[in-house]
Amino acid sequence: MTPHALIFDLDGVIADTVRAHEAGWSLVAAELGIALTPEMLASFRGKRRADILRTITGRELSDAEMAAVMPTKTSHYDDFLAGLNDDHILPGVEMLIEAGRKRGLGLAVASSSYNARVVLTKLGLLERFDVIADGLTVFRAKPHPDIFIWAAGALRVRPVDCVVFEDADAGVTAALEAGMRVVGVGDPSIVGRAHIVVPDLAGFDLDSL
């Protein structure tokens, strides 16, 4: 396969932000009297707030209920964002972006995060991507394929010509359903259905595709 575009998830692929998200959700769960397992925390990756809260509580929360619990998560993550800088870029990311740029590939971020542009700006990476798709871009979030299909359209390439880098099962599912090639980053028990699985992007060679 010769890719025409590279599409990156944000949290856990580009940015070392996963632990901050998990700590925030653990605080929310503790307020609700619920203990989160590592498996539950891993399942939150790539999902929107409403879907995560549904998993935590086992039911759909009203807008009022969401408004009551979200400040705990938001406050914790805002404190983390205040100190975010390029030291939080994960290994291999910048070299891979540069390699893609040299080959003339389209570059996109497709994240469920509502803070994607803020995070990328803090990392100094915002201008290095052609397209940014975030939590407000499409109606249906991962594991639906919509955000990846939208990103491919914005890049003016076919989904089949895209390679996605994902660290979440929901993201791998979405990218596969979009008909894209998928590189799973991290734990094989989470991203094992990807076409290729790597521990991180350090030393990742585009020729391996």
KOLVEX-123947 format. One record per residue: x, y, z of N, C-alpha, C, O in turn; residue number from 1; residue in one letter. Coordinates in Angstrom, 1 decimal, padded with zeros to 4 digits. Example, Ala and Ser with C-alpha at 12.3 -4.5 7.8 and 13.67 -1.06 7.14 Angstrom:
// KOLVEX-123947
     n.u     n.v     n.w    ca.u    ca.v    ca.w     c.u     c.v     c.w     o.u     o.v     o.w    i  aa
   013.2  -005.7   007.8   012.3  -004.5   007.8   013.2  -003.3   007.8   014.2  -003.3   008.5    1   A
   012.8  -002.2   007.1   013.7  -001.1   007.1   012.9   000.0   007.9   013.4   001.1   008.0    2   S
// end
This chain:
// KOLVEX-123947
     n.u     n.v     n.w    ca.u    ca.v    ca.w     c.u     c.v     c.w     o.u     o.v     o.w    i  aa
   000.8  -001.2   000.0   000.0   000.0   000.0   000.9   001.3   000.0   001.8   001.3   000.7    1   M
   000.5   002.2  -000.8   001.2   003.5  -000.8   000.2   004.5  -000.2  -000.8   004.9  -000.9    2   T
   000.4   005.0   001.0  -000.6   005.9   001.6  -000.5   007.3   001.0   000.5   007.7   000.5    3   P
  -001.7   007.9   001.0  -001.7   009.3   000.5  -001.9   010.3   001.7  -001.7   011.5   001.6    4   H
  -002.3   009.7   002.9  -002.5   010.6   004.0  -002.3   009.8   005.3  -002.5   008.6   005.4    5   A
  -001.8   010.5   006.4  -001.6   009.9   007.7  -002.6   010.7   008.6  -002.7   011.9   008.7    6   L
  -003.4   009.9   009.4  -004.4   010.5   010.3  -004.0   010.0   011.7  -004.0   008.8   012.0    7   I
  -003.8   010.9   012.6  -003.4   010.6   014.0  -004.5   010.9   015.0  -005.2   011.9   015.0    8   F
  -004.7   009.9   015.9  -005.4   010.3   017.1  -004.5   011.2   017.9  -003.3   011.3   017.7    9   D
  -005.1   011.9   018.9  -004.3   012.8   019.7  -003.8   012.3   021.0  -002.6   012.0   021.2   10   L
  -004.7   012.0   022.0  -004.4   011.6   023.3  -003.8   010.2   023.2  -004.5   009.2   022.8   11   D
  -002.5   010.0   023.7  -001.9   008.7   023.7  -001.2   008.3   022.5  -000.5   007.3   022.4   12   G
  -001.3   009.1   021.4  -000.6   008.9   020.2   000.3   010.0   019.9   001.5   009.8   019.7   13   V
  -000.2   011.2   019.9   000.6   012.4   019.7   001.1   013.0   021.1   002.2   013.3   021.3   14   I
   000.1   013.0   022.0   000.3   013.7   023.3   000.3   012.8   024.5  -000.5   011.9   024.5   15   A
   001.2   013.0   025.4   001.2   012.3   026.7   000.2   012.9   027.6   000.5   013.5   028.6   16   D
  -001.1   012.6   027.4  -002.2   013.2   028.1  -003.1   012.1   028.7  -004.0   012.5   029.5   17   T
  -002.9   010.9   028.4  -003.9   009.9   028.8  -004.0   009.8   030.3  -005.1   009.7   030.9   18   V
  -002.9   009.8   031.0  -002.9   009.7   032.5  -003.7   010.9   033.1  -004.4   010.7   034.2   19   R
  -003.6   012.0   032.6  -004.3   013.2   033.1  -005.8   013.0   032.9  -006.6   013.3   033.8   20   A
  -006.2   012.5   031.7  -007.6   012.2   031.5  -008.1   011.1   032.5  -009.2   011.2   033.1   21   H
  -007.3   010.0   032.7  -007.7   009.0   033.5  -007.9   009.4   035.0  -008.8   009.0   035.7   22   E
  -006.9   010.3   035.4  -007.0   010.8   036.8  -008.3   011.7   037.0  -008.9   011.6   038.0   23   A
  -008.6   012.5   036.0  -009.8   013.3   036.0  -011.1   012.4   036.1  -012.0   012.7   036.9   24   G
  -011.1   011.4   035.3  -012.3   010.5   035.3  -012.4   009.7   036.7  -013.5   009.5   037.2   25   W
  -011.3   009.4   037.2  -011.3   008.7   038.5  -011.8   009.6   039.6  -012.5   009.1   040.5   26   S
  -011.5   010.9   039.5  -012.0   011.8   040.5  -013.6   011.9   040.4  -014.3   012.0   041.4   27   L
  -014.0   012.0   039.1  -015.5   012.1   038.9  -016.2   010.8   039.5  -017.2   010.9   040.2   28   V
  -015.6   009.6   039.2  -016.2   008.4   039.6  -016.2   008.3   041.2  -017.1   007.9   041.8   29   A
  -015.1   008.8   041.8  -015.0   008.8   043.2  -016.1   009.6   043.9  -016.7   009.3   044.9   30   A
  -016.4   010.8   043.2  -017.5   011.6   043.7  -018.9   010.9   043.6  -019.8   011.1   044.4   31   E
  -019.0   010.0   042.6  -020.2   009.3   042.5  -020.2   008.0   043.3  -021.2   007.2   043.2   32   L
  -019.1   007.7   044.0  -019.1   006.5   044.8  -018.8   005.3   044.0  -019.2   004.2   044.4   33   G
  -018.1   005.4   042.9  -017.8   004.3   042.0  -016.3   004.2   041.8  -015.6   005.2   041.6   34   I
  -015.8   003.0   041.9  -014.4   002.7   041.7  -014.2   002.2   040.3  -014.9   001.3   039.8   35   A
  -013.2   002.8   039.6  -012.9   002.4   038.2  -011.8   001.4   038.1  -010.8   001.5   038.8   36   L
  -012.0   000.4   037.3  -010.9  -000.6   037.1  -010.0  -000.1   036.0  -010.4   000.7   035.2   37   T
  -008.8  -000.7   035.9  -007.9  -000.3   034.8  -008.6  -000.6   033.4  -008.3   000.1   032.5   38   P
  -009.4  -001.7   033.4  -010.0  -002.0   032.1  -011.0  -001.0   031.7  -011.2  -000.6   030.5   39   E
  -011.8  -000.5   032.7  -012.8   000.6   032.4  -012.1   001.9   031.9  -012.5   002.5   031.0   40   M
  -011.0   002.2   032.6  -010.2   003.4   032.2  -009.7   003.2   030.7  -009.8   004.2   030.0   41   L
  -009.2   002.1   030.4  -008.7   001.8   029.1  -009.8   001.9   028.0  -009.6   002.4   026.9   42   A
  -011.0   001.5   028.4  -012.2   001.6   027.5  -012.6   003.0   027.2  -013.4   003.2   026.2   43   S
  -012.2   004.0   028.0  -012.6   005.4   027.9  -011.9   006.0   026.7  -012.4   007.0   026.1   44   F
  -010.8   005.5   026.3  -009.9   006.1   025.3  -010.7   006.3   024.0  -011.3   005.3   023.5   45   R
  -010.6   007.5   023.5  -011.2   007.8   022.2  -012.7   008.1   022.2  -013.3   008.4   021.2   46   G
  -013.3   008.1   023.4  -014.7   008.3   023.5  -015.0   009.7   024.0  -014.2   010.3   024.7   47   K
  -016.3   010.1   023.8  -016.7   011.4   024.2  -017.2   011.3   025.7  -017.4   010.3   026.2   48   R
  -017.4   012.5   026.3  -017.7   012.6   027.7  -019.0   011.9   028.0  -019.1   011.1   029.0   49   R
  -020.0   012.1   027.2  -021.3   011.5   027.5  -021.2   010.0   027.5  -021.9   009.3   028.3   50   A
  -020.5   009.4   026.6  -020.3   008.0   026.5  -019.5   007.4   027.7  -019.8   006.4   028.2   51   D
  -018.5   008.2   028.1  -017.7   007.8   029.3  -018.6   007.8   030.5  -018.5   006.9   031.4   52   I
  -019.4   008.8   030.7  -020.2   008.9   031.9  -021.3   007.8   031.9  -021.7   007.3   033.0   53   L
  -021.7   007.5   030.7  -022.7   006.4   030.6  -022.1   005.1   031.1  -022.7   004.3   031.8   54   R
  -020.8   004.8   030.7  -020.1   003.7   031.2  -019.9   003.7   032.7  -020.0   002.7   033.4   55   T
  -019.5   004.8   033.2  -019.3   005.0   034.7  -020.5   004.7   035.5  -020.5   004.0   036.5   56   I
  -021.7   005.3   035.1  -022.9   005.2   035.9  -023.8   004.1   035.5  -024.7   003.7   036.2   57   T
  -023.6   003.6   034.3  -024.5   002.5   033.8  -025.8   003.0   033.2  -026.8   002.2   033.0   58   G
  -025.9   004.3   033.0  -027.2   004.9   032.5  -026.9   006.2   031.8  -025.8   006.8   031.9   59   R
  -027.9   006.7   031.1  -027.7   008.0   030.4  -028.0   009.1   031.4  -029.0   009.1   032.1   60   E
  -027.0   010.1   031.4  -027.2   011.2   032.3  -027.9   012.4   031.6  -027.7   012.6   030.4   61   L
  -028.7   013.1   032.3  -029.4   014.3   031.8  -028.3   015.4   031.6  -027.2   015.3   032.2   62   S
  -028.7   016.4   030.9  -027.8   017.5   030.7  -027.4   018.2   032.1  -026.3   018.6   032.3   63   D
  -028.4   018.2   033.0  -028.2   018.8   034.3  -027.3   018.0   035.1  -026.4   018.5   035.8   64   A
  -027.4   016.7   035.0  -026.5   015.8   035.8  -025.1   015.9   035.2  -024.1   015.9   036.0   65   E
  -025.0   015.9   033.9  -023.6   016.1   033.3  -023.0   017.4   033.8  -021.8   017.4   034.1   66   M
  -023.8   018.5   033.8  -023.3   019.8   034.2  -022.8   019.8   035.6  -021.9   020.5   036.0   67   A
  -023.4   018.9   036.4  -023.1   018.8   037.9  -021.8   018.1   038.1  -021.0   018.5   039.0   68   A
  -021.5   017.1   037.3  -020.3   016.3   037.6  -019.0   016.7   036.7  -017.9   016.5   037.1   69   V
  -019.3   017.3   035.6  -018.1   017.6   034.7  -017.1   018.7   035.2  -016.0   018.6   034.9   70   M
  -017.5   019.6   036.1  -016.5   020.6   036.6  -015.3   019.9   037.2  -014.2   020.4   037.2   71   P
  -015.5   018.8   037.9  -014.4   018.1   038.6  -013.4   017.6   037.5  -012.2   017.9   037.7   72   T
  -013.9   017.0   036.5  -013.0   016.6   035.4  -012.4   017.8   034.7  -011.2   017.8   034.4   73   K
  -013.2   018.8   034.4  -012.7   019.9   033.6  -011.6   020.7   034.4  -010.6   021.1   033.9   74   T
  -011.8   020.9   035.7  -010.9   021.6   036.5  -009.6   020.9   036.6  -008.5   021.5   036.5   75   S
  -009.6   019.6   036.8  -008.4   018.8   036.8  -007.6   018.9   035.5  -006.4   019.1   035.5   76   H
  -008.3   018.7   034.4  -007.6   018.8   033.1  -007.1   020.2   032.8  -006.1   020.3   032.2   77   Y
  -007.9   021.2   033.2  -007.4   022.5   032.9  -006.1   022.8   033.7  -005.2   023.5   033.1   78   D
  -006.0   022.3   034.9  -004.8   022.5   035.6  -003.6   021.8   034.9  -002.5   022.3   034.8   79   D
  -003.9   020.6   034.3  -002.9   019.9   033.6  -002.5   020.7   032.3  -001.3   020.8   032.0   80   F
  -003.5   021.2   031.6  -003.2   021.9   030.4  -002.4   023.2   030.6  -001.6   023.5   029.7   81   L
  -002.5   023.8   031.8  -001.7   025.0   032.1  -000.2   024.7   032.0   000.6   025.6   031.7   82   A
   000.2   023.5   032.3   001.6   023.1   032.2   002.0   022.3   031.0   003.2   021.9   030.9   83   G
   001.1   022.2   030.1   001.4   021.3   028.9   002.4   022.1   028.0   002.2   023.3   027.7   84   L
   003.4   021.4   027.5   004.3   021.9   026.5   004.9   020.9   025.6   004.4   019.7   025.7   85   N
   005.9   021.2   024.8   006.4   020.2   023.9   007.1   019.0   024.5   007.4   018.1   023.8   86   D
   007.3   019.1   025.8   007.9   017.9   026.5   006.9   016.8   026.5   007.2   015.6   026.8   87   D
   005.6   017.1   026.3   004.5   016.1   026.3   004.3   015.5   025.0   003.3   014.7   024.8   88   H
   005.1   015.8   024.0   005.0   015.1   022.7   005.6   013.7   022.8   006.7   013.6   023.3   89   I
   004.8   012.7   022.4   005.3   011.3   022.6   006.4   011.0   021.6   006.5   011.6   020.5   90   L
   007.2   010.0   021.9   008.4   009.7   021.1   008.0   009.3   019.7   007.1   008.6   019.4   91   P
   008.8   009.8   018.7   008.7   009.5   017.3   007.7   010.3   016.5   007.6   010.2   015.3   92   G
   006.8   011.0   017.2   005.7   011.8   016.6   006.3   012.8   015.6   005.9   012.8   014.4   93   V
   007.2   013.6   016.0   007.7   014.7   015.2   008.4   014.2   014.0   008.3   014.7   012.9   94   E
   009.2   013.1   014.2   009.9   012.5   013.0   009.0   012.0   012.0   009.2   012.0   010.8   95   M
   007.9   011.3   012.5   006.9   010.7   011.6   006.1   011.8   010.8   005.9   011.7   009.6   96   L
   005.8   012.9   011.5   005.1   014.0   010.8   006.0   014.6   009.7   005.6   014.8   008.6   97   I
   007.3   014.7   010.1   008.3   015.3   009.1   008.5   014.3   007.9   008.6   014.7   006.8   98   E
   008.5   013.0   008.2   008.7   012.0   007.1   007.4   012.1   006.2   007.6   012.0   005.0   99   A
   006.2   012.2   006.8   005.1   012.3   006.0   005.0   013.5   005.1   004.6   013.5   004.0  100   G
   005.5   014.6   005.7   005.5   015.9   005.0   006.5   015.8   003.8   006.2   016.3   002.7  101   R
   007.6   015.2   004.0   008.6   015.1   003.0   008.1   014.3   001.8   008.5   014.5   000.6  102   K
   007.2   013.3   002.1   006.7   012.5   001.0   005.4   013.1   000.4   004.9   012.5  -000.5  103   R
   005.0   014.2   000.9   003.9   014.9   000.3   002.6   014.3   000.7   001.6   014.5   000.0  104   G
   002.5   013.7   001.9   001.3   013.1   002.4   000.5   014.1   003.1   001.0   015.0   003.7  105   L
  -000.8   013.9   003.0  -001.7   014.7   003.8  -001.6   014.3   005.3  -001.4   013.2   005.6  106   G
  -001.7   015.3   006.2  -001.6   015.0   007.6  -002.8   015.6   008.4  -003.2   016.8   008.2  107   L
  -003.4   014.7   009.2  -004.6   015.1   009.9  -004.6   014.6   011.3  -003.9   013.6   011.6  108   A
  -005.3   015.3   012.2  -005.6   014.8   013.5  -007.1   014.5   013.6  -007.9   015.4   013.1  109   V
  -007.5   013.4   014.1  -008.9   013.0   014.3  -009.1   012.6   015.7  -008.8   011.4   016.0  110   A
  -009.6   013.4   016.5  -009.7   013.2   018.0  -011.1   013.5   018.5  -011.8   014.4   018.0  111   S
  -011.5   012.7   019.5  -012.8   013.0   020.1  -012.7   014.1   021.1  -013.7   014.6   021.7  112   S
  -011.5   014.6   021.4  -011.3   015.7   022.4  -011.9   017.0   021.9  -011.7   017.4   020.7  113   S
  -012.5   017.7   022.8  -012.9   019.1   022.6  -011.8   020.1   022.7  -011.9   021.2   022.3  114   Y
  -010.7   019.6   023.2  -009.5   020.5   023.5  -008.4   020.2   022.5  -007.3   020.6   022.7  115   N
  -008.7   019.6   021.4  -007.6   019.2   020.4  -006.8   020.3   020.0  -005.6   020.2   020.0  116   A
  -007.4   021.4   019.5  -006.7   022.5   019.0  -005.8   023.2   020.2  -004.7   023.7   019.9  117   R
  -006.4   023.3   021.3  -005.6   023.8   022.5  -004.4   023.0   022.8  -003.3   023.5   022.9  118   V
  -004.6   021.7   022.8  -003.5   020.8   023.1  -002.4   020.9   022.0  -001.2   021.0   022.3  119   V
  -002.8   020.9   020.7  -001.8   020.9   019.6  -001.1   022.3   019.6   000.1   022.3   019.3  120   L
  -001.8   023.3   020.0  -001.2   024.6   020.1  -000.1   024.6   021.2   001.0   025.1   021.0  121   T
  -000.5   024.1   022.4   000.5   024.0   023.5   001.7   023.2   023.1   002.8   023.5   023.6  122   K
   001.5   022.2   022.3   002.6   021.3   021.9   003.5   021.9   020.8   004.6   021.4   020.5  123   L
   002.9   023.0   020.2   003.6   023.6   019.0   003.5   022.9   017.7   004.3   023.0   016.8  124   G
   002.4   022.1   017.6   002.2   021.2   016.5   001.0   021.6   015.6   000.8   021.0   014.5  125   L
   000.2   022.6   016.0  -001.0   022.9   015.3  -000.8   023.1   013.8  -001.5   022.6   013.0  126   L
   000.2   023.9   013.5   000.4   024.4   012.1   001.0   023.3   011.3   001.1   023.4   010.0  127   E
   001.4   022.2   011.9   002.0   021.1   011.1   001.0   020.1   010.5   001.4   019.2   009.7  128   R
  -000.2   020.3   010.8  -001.3   019.5   010.3  -002.2   020.2   009.3  -002.4   021.4   009.5  129   F
  -002.6   019.5   008.2  -003.4   020.1   007.2  -004.9   020.2   007.7  -005.6   021.1   007.3  130   D
  -005.3   019.3   008.5  -006.7   019.1   008.9  -006.8   018.7   010.4  -006.0   017.9   010.8  131   V
  -007.7   019.4   011.1  -007.9   019.0   012.5  -009.4   018.7   012.6  -010.3   019.5   012.4  132   I
  -009.7   017.5   013.1  -011.1   017.0   013.4  -011.1   016.8   014.9  -010.3   016.0   015.4  133   A
  -012.1   017.4   015.6  -012.2   017.2   017.0  -013.6   016.8   017.4  -014.4   016.3   016.6  134   D
  -013.8   016.9   018.7  -015.1   016.4   019.3  -016.3   017.1   018.8  -017.4   016.7   019.0  135   G
  -016.1   018.3   018.1  -017.3   019.0   017.6  -017.5   018.9   016.1  -018.4   019.4   015.5  136   L
  -016.6   018.1   015.5  -016.6   018.0   014.0  -017.7   017.2   013.4  -018.4   017.6   012.5  137   T
  -018.0   016.1   014.1  -019.1   015.2   013.6  -020.0   014.8   014.7  -019.7   015.0   015.9  138   V
  -021.2   014.4   014.3  -022.2   014.1   015.3  -021.9   012.8   016.0  -022.0   012.7   017.3  139   F
  -021.6   011.7   015.3  -021.3   010.4   015.9  -019.8   010.3   016.1  -019.0   010.4   015.2  140   R
  -019.5   010.0   017.4  -018.1   009.8   017.7  -017.6   008.4   017.5  -018.4   007.5   017.2  141   A
  -016.3   008.2   017.7  -015.7   006.8   017.7  -016.5   006.0   018.7  -016.8   006.5   019.8  142   K
  -016.8   004.8   018.4  -016.3   003.9   017.4  -016.9   004.0   016.0  -016.7   003.1   015.2  143   P
  -017.8   004.9   015.8  -018.3   005.2   014.5  -017.2   005.7   013.6  -016.3   006.4   014.1  144   H
  -017.3   005.5   012.3  -016.1   005.9   011.4  -016.2   007.4   011.0  -015.3   007.8   010.2  145   P
  -017.2   008.1   011.4  -017.5   009.4   010.8  -016.3   010.4   010.8  -016.1   011.0   009.8  146   D
  -015.6   010.5   011.9  -014.6   011.5   012.0  -013.4   011.2   011.1  -012.8   012.1   010.6  147   I
  -013.1   009.9   010.9  -012.1   009.5   009.9  -012.5   009.7   008.5  -011.7   010.2   007.7  148   F
  -013.7   009.4   008.2  -014.2   009.7   006.8  -014.2   011.2   006.6  -013.9   011.6   005.5  149   I
  -014.6   012.0   007.5  -014.6   013.4   007.4  -013.2   013.9   007.1  -013.0   014.8   006.3  150   W
  -012.2   013.4   007.9  -010.8   013.9   007.8  -010.3   013.5   006.4  -009.6   014.3   005.8  151   A
  -010.6   012.3   005.9  -010.2   011.9   004.6  -010.8   012.9   003.5  -010.1   013.3   002.6  152   A
  -012.1   013.2   003.7  -012.7   014.1   002.7  -012.1   015.5   002.7  -011.8   016.1   001.7  153   G
  -011.7   016.0   004.0  -011.1   017.3   004.1  -009.7   017.3   003.5  -009.2   018.3   003.0  154   A
  -009.0   016.1   003.5  -007.7   016.0   002.9  -007.8   015.7   001.4  -006.8   015.8   000.7  155   L
  -009.0   015.4   000.9  -009.3   015.1  -000.5  -008.6   013.8  -001.0  -008.0   013.8  -002.0  156   R
  -008.7   012.8  -000.1  -008.1   011.5  -000.4  -009.2   010.5  -000.1  -010.1   010.7   000.7  157   V
  -009.1   009.3  -000.7  -010.0   008.2  -000.4  -009.7   007.6   000.9  -008.5   007.5   001.3  158   R
  -010.7   007.1   001.7  -010.4   006.5   002.9  -009.4   005.3   002.8  -008.5   005.1   003.7  159   P
  -009.5   004.6   001.7  -008.6   003.4   001.5  -007.1   003.8   001.4  -006.3   003.0   001.5  160   V
  -006.9   005.1   001.1  -005.5   005.6   000.9  -005.0   006.2   002.2  -003.9   006.9   002.2  161   D
  -005.7   006.1   003.3  -005.3   006.7   004.6  -004.7   005.6   005.5  -005.2   004.5   005.6  162   C
  -003.8   006.0   006.3  -003.3   005.2   007.5  -003.6   006.0   008.7  -003.2   007.2   008.9  163   V
  -004.2   005.3   009.7  -004.6   005.9   011.0  -003.7   005.3   012.1  -003.3   004.1   012.1  164   V
  -003.3   006.2   013.0  -002.5   005.8   014.2  -003.4   006.0   015.4  -003.8   007.1   015.7  165   F
  -003.7   004.9   016.1  -004.6   004.9   017.2  -004.1   004.1   018.4  -003.4   003.1   018.2  166   E
  -004.5   004.5   019.6  -004.2   003.8   020.8  -005.4   003.3   021.5  -005.3   002.7   022.6  167   D
  -006.6   003.4   020.9  -007.8   003.0   021.6  -008.6   002.0   020.7  -008.6   002.1   019.5  168   A
  -009.3   001.1   021.4  -010.1   000.1   020.7  -011.2   000.8   019.9  -011.5   000.4   018.8  169   D
  -011.8   001.9   020.5  -012.9   002.6   019.8  -012.3   003.2   018.5  -013.0   003.2   017.5  170   A
  -011.1   003.7   018.6  -010.5   004.4   017.4  -010.1   003.3   016.3  -010.3   003.6   015.2  171   G
  -009.6   002.2   016.8  -009.3   001.1   015.8  -010.5   000.7   015.1  -010.5   000.5   013.9  172   V
  -011.6   000.5   015.9  -012.9   000.0   015.3  -013.4   001.0   014.3  -013.8   000.7   013.2  173   T
  -013.3   002.3   014.6  -013.8   003.4   013.7  -013.0   003.4   012.4  -013.5   003.5   011.4  174   A
  -011.6   003.3   012.6  -010.8   003.4   011.4  -011.0   002.2   010.5  -011.0   002.3   009.3  175   A
  -011.1   001.0   011.1  -011.4  -000.2   010.3  -012.7  -000.1   009.5  -012.8  -000.5   008.4  176   L
  -013.7   000.4   010.2  -015.0   000.5   009.6  -014.9   001.6   008.5  -015.7   001.5   007.5  177   E
  -014.0   002.5   008.6  -013.9   003.5   007.5  -013.1   003.0   006.3  -013.1   003.6   005.3  178   A
  -012.6   001.8   006.5  -011.9   001.2   005.4  -010.4   001.6   005.3  -009.8   001.5   004.2  179   G
  -009.9   002.1   006.4  -008.5   002.6   006.4  -007.5   001.5   007.0  -007.9   000.6   007.7  180   M
  -006.3   001.7   006.7  -005.2   000.9   007.3  -005.0   001.5   008.7  -005.0   002.7   008.9  181   R
  -004.7   000.6   009.7  -004.6   001.1   011.0  -003.3   000.6   011.7  -003.0  -000.6   011.6  182   V
  -002.6   001.5   012.3  -001.4   001.2   013.1  -001.9   001.4   014.6  -002.1   002.5   015.0  183   V
  -001.9   000.3   015.3  -002.2   000.4   016.7  -001.0   000.7   017.5   000.1   000.1   017.4  184   G
  -001.1   001.7   018.4   000.0   002.2   019.2  -000.2   001.8   020.7  -001.2   002.3   021.3  185   V
   000.6   001.0   021.2   000.5   000.7   022.6   000.2  -000.8   022.9   000.7  -001.7   022.3  186   G
  -000.7  -001.0   023.8  -001.0  -002.3   024.4  -001.8  -003.2   023.3  -002.8  -002.8   022.9  187   D
  -001.2  -004.4   022.9  -001.8  -005.2   022.0  -003.2  -005.7   022.4  -004.1  -006.0   021.6  188   P
  -003.4  -005.8   023.7  -004.7  -006.2   024.2  -005.8  -005.2   024.0  -007.0  -005.5   024.0  189   S
  -005.4  -004.0   023.7  -006.3  -002.9   023.4  -006.4  -002.6   021.9  -007.5  -002.4   021.4  190   I
  -005.3  -002.6   021.2  -005.3  -002.3   019.8  -004.9  -003.4   018.9  -004.5  -003.2   017.7  191   V
  -005.1  -004.6   019.4  -004.6  -005.8   018.7  -005.3  -006.1   017.3  -004.8  -006.8   016.5  192   G
  -006.5  -005.5   017.1  -007.2  -005.7   015.8  -006.6  -004.8   014.7  -007.0  -004.9   013.5  193   R
  -005.7  -003.9   015.0  -005.1  -003.1   014.0  -004.2  -003.9   013.0  -003.8  -005.0   013.4  194   A
  -003.9  -003.4   011.9  -003.1  -004.1   010.9  -001.7  -004.3   011.4  -001.1  -005.4   011.1  195   H
  -001.2  -003.3   012.0   000.2  -003.3   012.6   000.1  -002.8   014.0  -000.7  -001.9   014.3  196   I
   000.8  -003.4   015.0   000.8  -003.0   016.3   002.2  -002.7   016.7   003.1  -003.5   016.5  197   V
   002.5  -001.5   017.3   003.8  -001.1   017.7   003.7  -000.5   019.1   002.6   000.0   019.5  198   V
   004.7  -000.6   020.0   004.6  -000.1   021.3   004.5   001.4   021.4   003.9   002.0   022.3  199   P
   005.2   002.1   020.4   005.1   003.5   020.3   005.6   003.9   018.9   005.9   003.0   018.1  200   D
   005.7   005.2   018.6   006.1   005.6   017.2   007.5   005.9   017.1   008.0   006.3   016.0  201   L
   008.3   005.7   018.1   009.8   005.9   018.1   010.4   004.9   017.0   010.3   003.7   017.2  202   A
   011.0   005.5   016.0   011.6   004.7   015.0   010.7   004.1   014.0   011.1   003.3   013.2  203   G
   009.4   004.4   014.1   008.5   003.9   013.1   008.8   004.3   011.7   009.0   005.5   011.4  204   F
   008.9   003.4   010.8   009.3   003.6   009.4   008.1   003.5   008.5   007.5   002.5   008.4  205   D
   007.8   004.6   007.7   006.7   004.5   006.8   006.9   003.4   005.7   005.9   003.0   005.2  206   L
   008.1   003.0   005.5   008.3   001.9   004.5   007.7   000.6   005.0   007.4  -000.3   004.2  207   D
   007.5   000.5   006.3   006.9  -000.7   006.8   005.4  -000.9   006.4   004.9  -002.0   006.6  208   S
   004.8   000.2   005.9   003.5   000.1   005.4   003.4  -000.5   004.0   002.3  -000.6   003.5  209   L
// end
